[in-house]
């Protein structure tokens, strides 16, 4: 599958241009404007380079554990050559101003010390403003940076724009971009040609229509971090081997794309064999997997087996009822299945489907069956 990007780059380039900091506003003015005098009060106390002549002292006062100092300086020798006042302190202050918490700052620097060597005006500010312009909420920016500080080292023009163009080209909605990056910031580090494009082509080869690929990527961008040959393809082959037809495979991926990330040998195959041992035939298991792909990720001993036992014993149903509504296994036995079944039994309601019994919040449940409700203050808005 070939993705043409020429029609998408124009939009991104034009939009991102408007997000660039006007005139490269100096950090001091920006920080004061955004945080005011209160920003200084929130900063961890740091000792100056002039006071003790030590980069190590600054890093320690910024929160880097003593045991990690040598490792951090080994990872990023450049820190020994940059100015505390000219680079390190402004970078630390900027990271705090965009929401990186004091308790996380030192550990983040220890993991990726290069973040303090980046140019704030050339790297930090453009990337942060572009992410916010794409819909990443201000309170999410700090968390995003904490989880993946490497994002601040990427160029907007060379990395962000091509990635945005590609994602829009495969159907990811512009309105979803911010949520996508906030949830999986590592996506910005992947090569379009070596990582993103091959996965999209694999999804197409698995039967996902071009108009649906954007939905799959939006639901589970983590698919891009897995090897096609070591993880994605084996899952597809396994699903086919248990009876999931080609036409149904696309439905499985659309409903639960994360199923492609499961390990066949340690997760999917053992679960499948255990479900067969519960009394389901292979064709019934395949049927259930198509309707409810997460069935293969459930704990058989602690989740599936107790629910099936309750269904067949306490409720007097058969395994065919579970086959008809495999989502039954997604509900909590103690918090949903037992209480609702008990309520219906108390009111002599015997004719109902599992779907009607379990779907919807408590108010809808009581209204659906016309049974006496709990006192209004005891009915939760959702189950």
PyMOL commands that set and color helices and strands:
alter all, ss='L'
color gray80, all
select helices_A, chain A and resi 6-17+22-24+27-35+38-42+49-52+55-61+66-75+77-81+84-97+102-111+113-116+120-133+138-147+149-153+156-169+174-183+185-189+192-205+210-219+221-225+228-241+246-255+257-261+264-277+282-291+293-297+300-314+319-324+326-330+333-346+354-358+362-369+376-378
alter helices_A, ss='H'
color red, helices_A
deselect
rebuild
show_as cartoon
